[in-house]
Structures are given as C-alpha cells and as structure tokens.
C-alpha cells in the first residue's frame, strides 16, 4: 500500500505484481483513477489530516466516483489524535466507512493514538465492508479486538525502527492469513530501499523464507481486494 504518486520512488517498483494506491484529499482523486490496472488497485479517500475539506459537495463527488467505478476502493481514511482533534475527524471517517459498508468496498485505515475510537467506529459503521486494512499497524495490545472484526494488518518499513524482538512479538500475534506488507510510499522511512529488501528483513525476523512471506502476503492481498 502507498499513496498516489508513488511510481519511481524506489528501485524495485516495476517488479511489483499488485499494489493498493491510496489518496489523502480530493485533489488527488482524478490522478488516482488513471492508475487503475490489474497491478494497481486505486482507492480514494479523505485522510484525517485533511478532514476539514469533507462537506456535502465532496461527499457527493466521492460517492459518484465509487458508483461509476466498481474497482475503486476507499482510503486512506481514519483517525489521528496526534494531528488534530479526533472529534473533528470523526464525521469524515464514519461517512467514508458507511460508504464502504453500503457499497461493498475495501477500506484502508490510518490510525494513530485512536485505536479505541477506530474500533468503535468499525463496529458501528464498518461491519459490512468487503475488507478492512489497518495501515502501518503497530499496536500489539489491539491485535485481538481487530482480529475479531476481521481486519487485515499491514506493516510498513517504519516498523524496522523497532528492535527485532518487538517486531517479532507483533508478528507472532498476527495470523499468517491476516498479514500484509506495504511501502507507505512516499513516506517509507529511512530504512526502506525497496519491497524486496523489506520482505527479506521481515522474513528474517519472522523466521521464514522471503519467498514464502512474499507469496503469503500476495495471496492475502488478492483475497482481500479480489
């Protein structure tokens, strides 16, 4: 998973076989739709940092795009207590969750310091989503409740800033069939050199072969986005 405009940000991009591309604000939506292909799964959304732009007009355009493009998913949406007021972000978040539920779409969720609020919102507004991807997930204590809601856990290269023991502990909590890996481009972090190296690093921590990890996460993504 990555944000719009990611091509060319790292050396092995051209070798990717499937990727979910997300947007942060309505100004990116038209460009996003131009990426639609078998390789790139487009998603449109309003990021919590940009929640101030969510209004009736934006919501109508959002729903219109989704109605016209059955392959378009929803993201990156969510809540972030470190970058604003969660109560102000909530209308945008729940409105987009409602759309994902009613239109049978996969949603990619940004979540920082608001795990409980995201859980409650999914329980109320997101039960009928086709799939829920928790972007750049890192919260050990919340794995179980999100597992119970059927969520997928996507880990980004930023996780490598932690010790191997901490990364391994998180990986041990996530079932193999719920794990995804992402670049988070263009915000990959200083540890990222390409998805191939990231897969190798995570496989080393997990104690499996890079091939098996790549195949497993690819199959998980295929099952999630179709």
C-alpha positions in Angstrom: 0.0 0.0 0.0 1.2 3.5 -0.8 -0.1 7.0 -1.6 -0.8 8.5 -5.0 2.3 9.4 -6.9 4.4 6.5 -5.7 5.8 5.2 -9.1 9.6 5.7 -9.2 10.1 6.2 -5.5 12.1 3.0 -5.2 14.1 0.7 -7.4 12.0 -2.4 -7.5 8.6 -0.8 -8.1 8.4 -2.2 -11.6 8.7 -5.7 -10.2 5.6 -5.4 -8.1 2.7 -7.7 -9.1 -0.1 -6.0 -7.0 -0.3 -2.8 -5.0 -3.0 -0.7 -3.4 -2.7 3.0 -4.0 -4.4 5.5 -1.7 -5.2 9.2 -1.7 -5.2 11.8 1.1 -7.5 14.5 -0.4 -10.0 15.1 -3.2 -7.4 16.9 -5.3 -5.7 13.6 -5.9 -8.7 11.5 -7.0 -8.7 12.1 -10.7 -5.0 11.3 -10.9 -5.6 8.2 -8.8 -8.1 6.8 -11.2 -5.7 7.0 -14.0 -3.5 4.3 -12.2 -6.3 1.7 -12.3 -4.9 -1.6 -13.7 -4.6 -5.2 -12.8 -1.4 -4.2 -10.9 -2.6 -1.1 -9.2 -5.8 -1.1 -7.1 -7.0 2.6 -6.8 -8.5 3.9 -3.6 -10.0 7.3 -3.0 -10.5 8.9 0.4 -10.0 11.9 2.7 -7.2 11.5 5.2 -7.9 12.6 8.8 -5.3 15.4 8.4 -7.5 16.8 5.6 -10.8 16.2 7.3 -11.7 19.9 7.1 -12.4 19.5 3.4 -15.1 16.9 3.9 -18.5 18.5 3.1 -21.7 17.7 1.2 -20.1 18.5 -2.2 -17.0 16.4 -1.6 -19.2 13.5 -0.2 -21.4 13.6 -3.3 -18.3 13.5 -5.6 -16.8 10.7 -3.5 -20.0 8.6 -3.8 -20.4 9.4 -7.5 -16.8 8.1 -8.3 -17.4 4.9 -6.3 -20.7 4.3 -8.1 -19.1 4.7 -11.5 -16.0 2.6 -10.7 -16.6 -0.8 -9.0 -12.9 -1.4 -8.9 -12.2 1.7 -6.8 -11.7 1.1 -3.1 -11.6 3.6 -0.1 -8.6 5.0 1.6 -6.7 6.4 3.2 -9.2 7.4 5.9 -9.1 7.2 9.7 -8.4 9.0 12.9 -5.2 10.6 14.2 -5.0 12.1 17.8 -1.5 13.4 17.2 -2.5 15.5 14.2 -5.8 17.2 15.2 -9.0 16.7 17.1 -10.5 13.2 16.7 -14.0 14.6 17.2 -13.5 16.8 14.2 -12.1 13.9 12.1 -15.0 11.6 13.0 -17.7 12.8 10.6 -15.3 12.3 7.6 -14.2 8.9 8.9 -17.7 7.5 9.6 -19.1 8.9 6.4 -16.5 7.0 4.4 -16.9 3.9 6.5 -20.6 4.0 5.8 -19.9 4.2 2.1 -17.5 1.2 2.3 -20.2 -0.8 4.1 -23.1 0.1 1.8 -21.0 -0.3 -1.4 -19.1 -3.4 -0.5 -15.6 -1.8 -0.7 -12.3 -2.4 0.9 -11.2 0.4 3.2 -7.6 1.3 4.3 -7.4 2.9 7.7 -4.8 5.3 9.2 -4.9 5.1 13.0 -2.6 6.9 15.4 -3.4 7.2 19.1 -7.1 6.5 18.4 -7.4 2.7 18.4 -10.4 2.6 20.7 -12.3 5.1 18.6 -11.5 3.3 15.4 -12.7 0.0 16.9 -15.9 1.6 18.0 -16.4 3.2 14.6 -15.8 -0.1 12.7 -18.3 -1.9 15.0 -20.9 0.8 14.3 -20.2 1.8 10.7 -17.9 -0.8 9.1 -19.3 -4.2 9.7 -20.3 -4.8 6.1 -17.0 -3.6 4.4 -15.7 -6.1 2.0 -12.3 -5.8 3.8 -10.6 -3.6 6.3 -6.8 -2.9 6.0 -5.1 -1.3 9.1 -2.4 0.8 7.5 1.1 0.8 9.1 -0.2 -1.2 12.1 1.9 -1.3 15.2 -0.3 -1.7 18.3 0.3 -5.0 20.0 -2.4 -4.6 22.5 -5.1 -4.1 19.9 -4.4 -7.1 17.6 -7.0 -9.3 19.2 -10.0 -6.9 19.1 -9.2 -6.0 15.5 -8.8 -9.7 14.6 -12.3 -10.3 15.9 -13.6 -7.7 13.4 -11.9 -9.5 10.5 -9.3 -6.8 9.9 -6.0 -7.2 7.9 -2.8 -5.9 9.4 -0.5 -4.1 7.1 3.1 -3.4 8.3 5.3 -0.7 6.8 9.1 -0.3 6.8 8.8 2.1 9.7 8.4 -1.0 11.9 12.0 -1.8 11.4 12.9 1.2 13.6 11.9 -1.1 16.5 14.1 -3.9 17.9 13.9 -7.3 16.3 12.3 -8.7 19.5 9.5 -6.1 19.4 8.8 -6.7 15.7 8.8 -10.5 16.2 6.4 -10.1 19.1 4.0 -8.2 16.9 4.4 -10.7 14.0 3.7 -13.6 16.4 0.4 -12.1 17.3 -0.8 -11.6 13.7 -2.0 -14.8 12.0 -0.3 -15.5 8.7 -3.6 -15.1 6.8 -4.1 -11.6 8.1 -0.7 -10.1 7.4 0.1 -7.6 4.6 3.2 -5.6 3.9 3.3 -2.1 2.4 5.8 0.5 1.3 3.8 3.5 2.6 5.5 5.4 -0.3 6.3 8.3 -0.4 6.7 8.1 3.4 8.7 4.9 3.5 11.2 5.9 6.2 14.9 5.8 6.2 15.1 2.0 6.5 13.3 1.4 3.2 15.2 0.6 0.0 12.6 -1.5 -1.8 9.9 -4.0 -1.2 12.3 -6.9 -1.9 14.6 -5.8 0.9 11.7 -5.2 3.2 10.3 -8.7 2.6 13.7 -10.2 3.3 14.1 -8.2 6.5 10.6 -9.2 7.8 11.2 -12.8 6.8 14.4 -12.8 8.8 12.5 -11.6 11.9 9.6 -14.0 11.3 11.9 -17.0 10.7 10.6 -17.9 7.3 11.8 -17.7 3.7 11.3 -14.4 1.8 9.6 -16.4 -0.9 7.1 -17.9 1.5 6.4 -14.5 3.1 6.0 -12.8 -0.3 3.7 -15.5 -1.6 1.6 -15.4 1.6 1.1 -11.6 1.7 0.4 -11.6 -2.0 -2.3 -14.2 -1.6 -3.7 -12.3 1.4 -4.0 -9.1 -0.7 -5.6 -11.0 -3.6 -8.1 -12.4 -1.3 -8.8 -9.0 0.3 -9.1 -6.8 -2.8 -10.1 -9.5 -5.4 
